[in-house]
C-alpha cells in the first residue's frame, strides 16, 4: 500500500493576486469548491431567469480534449457554454479571456480565475505565445478550451469576422472543435449594459469537426459559416 503524502501548492507563499494571475494555476481545493458552488447557482439562474435552452449536448465528447468555438455577444456567453458541460469537467474547462481586460484589475481577475477558470489570452501582442499555451493545454487529455474567434463582443448583434488565430491553432490537427451558436445573449446583456434583462437564451452545440488538411484562414471562415447557419 502506497503511503499518502500531502504536498502544498508550489505557489502557496505568493500573494493571492499573483497566484490567480499565473497560468497554469496550481490546484486549490478552496477555489474548486467556490467555483463548483458558483456554477450550480449560475446554472439555476440561467434556467429560471433566462429560461435557457441547450440543444446538442449529445455532441460533447465524453473524454479527451476538445475546443468549443462560439459567437461572442455578451459576458453571458461564457456562463452559457460552461453550463452545458458536466460538472465533473468544470475544472478542466478554460475559456480564453482577454489579458488586457480581465487580468489587470483585482475584481476582474478574481472573476476570471476563480469563477470562470479563464486562460489569459493576448489579443494583440504575444499572440504566438498565447496560441502555444492553448496547444499545451489541449495536449493534456481531458481539457476543454473555449474560444470566441471574433476577439471581442459584437456591438450590433451580428456575427463578425473570425480572426485567423483559431485557424492557426486547429489547422493540420485532429483536435475536435465544436461550433456553438448563442442566441439571446446580446438582447439580455449587450456590451455596456450593467444588469442582464430576463431575455430567453439558447445555446446550440454542433457536431465535432476536425481540420487535418485545411489552411488557417479556411478554418476560421468555415467555423464562422457553420455557426452563422446554425439554429
N, C-alpha and C positions, 0 to 999 in steps of 0.2 A: 504494500500500500504506500503510495507516494505521500510524502509529508507536505501539507498545505502551508504556504508561506504568504504573508501579506506584504506586498511591496507598494509603498506610497507612490503617487504620481511623481514623475521626474520634475514637474514644474511647480511642486507644492510650495516652494519657498518664494515664488514670484508673486507680484501684486495681482489681484483678481483681474483687473483690466488687461494686463499683459497675458495672463493665462487664457482669457477669452479671445484675444486678438490673434494669437498664434494659430497656425494650421499646418498639419493636422493637430487636433487638440488631444490632450491626454484624457483617458476615460475618467469620468467623475460621476459617482453614483447619485450624488445630490442633484446634479444638473439633469441626469437621466430621469430622476423622479419628478422634478419640476416640469420637464419637457413632456413627460407622459401625461401628467395631470392636466397641463395646459392643452394638450392635443385632444383629450377627452372633452374638455369644456368647449373647445373650439368646434369640434365636430357636432356637439349638441346645439351650439349656437347657429352654425351654418344650416343645420336641418330645420330648426324651429323658426329662426328669424328670417332666413333666406330661402327656406323650402328647397334646399339644394338637391339636385338630382345628379346621379353619376351613372353614365352608360359606358359599357365596355370594360368593366373591371376584369372580365374573363381574359382580357389580353395581357394583363400584368404577369410577367414571368414569375414562377414560384421560387426560383433560385437564380443564382448568377447575377452579374452586374448588368445594368442597362441604363439607358438615358430616356428621360421624358422631356419632350420639347413642346412648348405651348406658345400661343399668342399672349401678349402682355398688355393688359389694360388697367390694372389696379394692384394695390397692395394685397387685395384679397386673393389674387391668383395663386400665390404660394400656398396659402392656407387650404385652398380647394384641392390642389394637387397632393399635398401631404395627407389630406383627409381621405383620399382614395386608396392610400397604402395601408396594408395590415399594420397594426400597432407594433408587432414584433420586429418590423423593419424600419421603424421610425428613426432609430439612432444611426441607421446606415443610409439615410436619405440626406442628400446635400444639395439644397438649392444654391445655384451660383448667384451671388449678390454683389452689387457694385461696391467695390472697395472704397471709392471716394464718397459714397453716400452713407453706407451702413457701418463702416468701420472707423469713423473719425470722431464720433461723439459717444460718450459712455452710455446714454439711454438707448440709442440705436444699436450700438454694439451688443448690449445685453439682450435685446430682442433678437438680433441676428444670430448670436452664438448660442444662447440658452434655449430660446423657444423654437427657433427655426433650424438651427444647426447649419447655418449658411457657410458656404465656401467663399472666401473673399476673391473677387474676380476683378482684374484690372481691365477696364473697357478701352482705354486709350494707350497708355504706356505699359510695358511689360506684358503684352498680350501673349507672347510665346510662352513665358513662364507660367501664366495662368492656364493655358491650354495643356502644358506639360503636367501641371498639378492635377488637372482633370483626368489626364491619361493614367497617371499613377493611381488615382482614386479608383478608376474603373478596372485597373489591373488586379485589384483585390476583390476576390469573389464576394458577391452579395451586396455590393454598394450600388446606390441609385443616385444618379446625377440629374438635377432638374435645371433646364436651360430655357431662357427666353431670348431667342436669337434677334429679336428686334432691338435689343440693347437698352430700351427704355420704354416706359408706359406710353401708350398712344394718347394723343390729345384730341382725337376725333372719334374714337370708337372703331375705326377701320384698322385692319391688319396691315402693318407697314412692311417694308422690305426686310428680309432676314440677312443679317451680316454673315460674311463667309466663315467666321470663326467656327461655327458649328460644323461646317463642311470640312475644315482643316482637321477637326477632331475625329470625324467619323469616316471620311473618305478613305478607301483602301483597307477598311477593317470589317470584322464580323460582329462588331458591337451592336446589339439590338437597340433601336431607337423607337419609342412610341410617340407618334404625333398626337397631340391633345388640343382640343378646342374648348375654350372657355367662353361662355355666353352669360351676359347679365352683370359681369363684374364692373364694366365701365359705367353702367347706369347706377349700380349700387354705390360705388366709391371711385369716381373719376379722379384724375390727378388734380391735387389742390384741395379736395374735399377733406373735411375733418372727421366726419362721422358717417358710417355707411347707412344707406337707406334700405328698407326691407324689400329689396328687389329680388325676384326669383333668380337663382343661379343654376347653371347647368354645365357639367363637365362631360365631354365625350372623349373616350380614350380609344385610339385606333390600334390596329394590329401592328406588331413589331415589324420594322423594316431594317435592312442592312444595306451597306453601300461598298461592297468589296472592290468594285471596279469603276467607281464614279469619281468625277472631279469635284473639288471642294465647292465651287460655285454652283454646280449642278445639284449637289446635295442640299444646299441651302434653299435653292429655288424649288426643288421637288418637295421638301418638307413644308414650305410656305403654301404651295399649291394644294397639297393634300389637306392641310389644316383649313385652308380657305374653303374647300369644298365639303368639309365635314359638317354634319348636322346632328 
